[in-house]
Amino acid sequence: MSYQRRIMKELERLKTAPPNSHITLVEANDLETWQIDLEVNNDNPLYTGKTFRLQFIIGPNYPVESPQVQFMPLPARPIPIHPHIYSNGHICLDILGDEWTPVQTVASVCISLQSMLGSNDRDERPPDDERYIKHAPKNPKQTRFVYHDDTV
């Protein structure tokens, strides 16, 4: 299956049959940049009533390579506070880096992020947040993340 056919199939599935009602495709004007709203679908008080905006930038080597994924700061869509999410929206998640496999999809990444947020009980940023955002590349895939705590 070609890159474009795979992307078009994923896009159509997100439009017509998203994996759950808490994942909403907002914009996908092309096959490269998509915006998706995400809510945590459990009763985690840290995120109740909040919606977060994700941006996916899908490169020509997808699905062999992971997409570039980050939370986008918008007035009504804050960046979630989580020990693996930097205040600039970059996400420290292994499946977005070395643990990516071509079987994963945009939808499966969204589900993983819902799970990551839903199981969090700490209202804090990564310990190196301030230092990281001062020197972070624009593309989070150019970062070699250090996983501080695997329990969150």
N, C-alpha and C positions, 0 to 999 in steps of 0.2 A: 504494500500500500504506500503510495507516495505521501510525502510530507503534507501537501495541500489537501489530499483526500482525507487523511487522518484528522487534520485540523478542522476541516469542514464538517466531518462527522461528529467530532467533539462539540463543535459550536452548535450544530443542529440539536444535539442531545441536550445541551444546557438550556437552549431556548424552549424546547418542547417537553422535556422530561428531566428537570434537574434532580439531583440525588435526594434532595429534601427541600422543604419549603423555606428553609433558612439560608439558602444559597440562591442568589438572584443575579443573573447576567444583566448588567446595566448598559454596557456599551461594548461593541465589537465591530467597529467600522471597517476593519480589515482583518486579515488573518494573522496579524502580528501583535496588536495591542488590544487587550481586553480588560474591562473593569467589571468587577464582581462585588456585590454587597454580600456580607457574611454576618450572620448572627450566631451566637452560641445557642444550641438547641437543648439546653438543660437549665436547671435552676441555679446556676452559679451566680451568687449575688454580685460578684465583681463585674459581670457583664450583662446582667439583666436589663433588658430594654435598650441595649446599645447595638448599633449596626456599624460595621467596619467596612471600609472600601479597600479591596485588593486590586493591584494592577499586575497583570501578567504580560510580559513581553516574550513572545515566542519566536525563537530564532530558527534559521533554516536547517539546523541540525536536530531539531525536535522531531521525534521523541527520543532520539539517541542521547541528546543532552537535555538537561532540565531547562524549564523556562526561567526567566528572571521574574521573581515574585517579591512584592513588597506591599506593605500597607501604605495607603495614601492619606495624608492629613487633609481633612476637609472640615469646615465648621460643624456640620452635623454628623461627621464620621471621624471620630478621633482615632488615633493609633492606640490599640489596646496596650494596657500596662501589663507586662508579663516578663518574667526573668529571661526569656529568650527572644524578646522583641525590643529592638533599640528604638529610641525616641524619634529617629529619622525614618522609621518604618521597615528597616532591614530585619529579616527574620533569621535567627540561628536555628535551622532545622536540617538535620542530616539528609533528608530526602530531597532537599533543594541543592545538595552538593554531591558528596562522594557516594551517598546511598541511593541516588536516583537510579531508577530502572525504566526502560521504555514501556513497561506495562502500565506505569502510572499515567494519569491524565490530569487535566486541569481540575476536573471534578474531584478526583481522589486527593489532590493537594488541598482543596478546600475542606474536604472531610477531615483530613489530618489536622488542619489548622483548627477546625471546630473542636476536635478531640483535645488538642493541645491546650486550647483556651478553657474548655469545659472542665478539665481536670486540675487546673491551676487554683491554688489557694493563697498565693502570695501576690500582693499588690505592690510590685516593685519591678524596676528595670534591671537589665544585666549589670553586674558590679562595675564593668568598665564602660558604661554607656557614655558618659561625658567625654572621655578620651576617644572612644571609637568614633562618635559623630563628628568630632573635630577633624579627623583624618580619613574618614570613610570614603571610598570611591563612590561614584554615582551608581554604578552597577554593583549590587550586593554579591553577584557571582564572582566578583574579583577579590572578595574577602575570603581568607582562610579562617573560619570561625573557630574559636576555642570554646568547647562545651564545658561551662562552669559547673553545671549541676544537672545530671541526668534524671533527677527525681521529679522535675517539673516539665 
